Amino acid sequence: MGVTGARMGADGVDGRDSSLANCFNTPTEASEAEVGTVVTHYGLRPGSGGPGKWRGGTGLIFTMRTEKEGSAVLGRGLERYVFRPFGICGGHPGAPARDIMNLGRPEEREQGNISMIEPKPGDTVTLMSAGGGGYGDPFERDVALVWRDVRAGFVSVDEARSDYGVAIEDGKIEEAATSALRAAPRPDPADFNFGPARTAWDRVFTDARMQRLVAGLLDLPPARATRLRQDLFASLLPELGQKPIDVLLEDPEALGARLDALIADILRP
């Protein structure tokens, strides 16, 4: 389940499905009859493609409502729930994947990267695939292509303005405002844009630290090494999976010092 990133000269592929077994791109009625659910929504995910001169592919949204007791949703090989598909050469990262139980209801619950969940009759499960990363500076994207994406529902009017520097008012492009937005000073585009979660992670889990950790674990029996690694992450980030990574890692210096101490404990004879 996924899309493709943009490349020089072309946008990413939108709404590409390659793996959701017997649900996606099977006639809805067949899926409903086979697995005891009702498909309430299947479409493209607005705003998910990474902005760029060439836009990343737009992801998918798939919502099903459980109709029977004893139902289960099994997830395997899912990814990009924390670290977003990165943008390159000035492009921005795509939106991360999401799994949500009972979207839009008071009991709405973010599931994260699932292994298996067991919804009750009447519960809905919404799967959102990640968007592809963008390529190139989005402020260099052809204005006509931005306008096309807005009309298609891939990009909102607000996103056109903030991400692409294209002003749209009353259903038309405001050329003077667009020129002013695109001429305003901006930070130099990054060669790689991994998004805030990955950037925060790399400030704490540097190559040097992780190489020291791996070197120490390789000298231990596999079962003990696995347990120590799990204990290290549980001690350093006890709320991992409950809060956004960039929030958990907002004090990289303190966490880095703590990680150094934990690694030293593992390496101690």
Secondary structure, DSSP 4 states (H G I P E B T S, - for coil): ------BTTBPPPSS-----TTTTTS-HHHHHHHHTEEEEEEEE-TT-SPPSSBPPPP-EEEEEEE-STT--EE--S---SSSPPPEETTPPPPPPPEEEESTTSTT-EE--S-SEE-PPTT-EEEEEPPPPPPBS-GGGS-HHHHHHHHHHTSS-HHHHHHHH---EETTEE-HHHHHHHHHS--PPPPSEE-HHHHHHHHHHS-HHHHHHHHHHHHTS-HHHHHHHHHHHHHHH-TTBTTB-HHHHTS-HHHHHHHHHHHHHHHH--
